[in-house]
Amino acid sequence: MRAAFADTVGLLALWDRSDQWHEPAERAFSTLAKNRTALFTTSFVLLECANAAARRPYRVEVDRLRIEMEHGGFVIHPTQEEWRGGWEAYARGDADRAGVVDHVSFLVMRRLGIAHAFTNDRHFGTAGFEVLF
């Protein structure tokens, strides 16, 4: 099965038509769909998306995606080890000082063997993953 990881930056760019990365995100998402790539994310990423979309017109789409991904088993709940490891990497400033949610995402991606990230967040590239737009 082909798999990719959905990051906050990618999802918000997909939903927000005014986002500077909207068109590249749409193209990348279309390619993922065409290739039947399974899209995973974490509960933490979904929380970030929900907070960012709280007062945006695409708020309902965030919740709809959460429901669909949970139903399909594509929402990953980080382990205690990933939680602690993410905070340790954050404290060290790893991956060019990426945020803590990114660090947890990196650990989850490694656990699942996912090499591609639906994002253009440079921190994913710095951490050794391929960004898709």
Secondary structure by P-SEA (a helix, b strand, c coil): cbbbbbcaaaaaaaacccccaaaaaaaaaaaaaaabbbbbbcaaaaaaaaaaaccccaaaaaaaaaaaaaaaccbbbbcaaaaaaaaaaaaacccccccaaaaaaaaaaaaaccccccccccccccccccccc
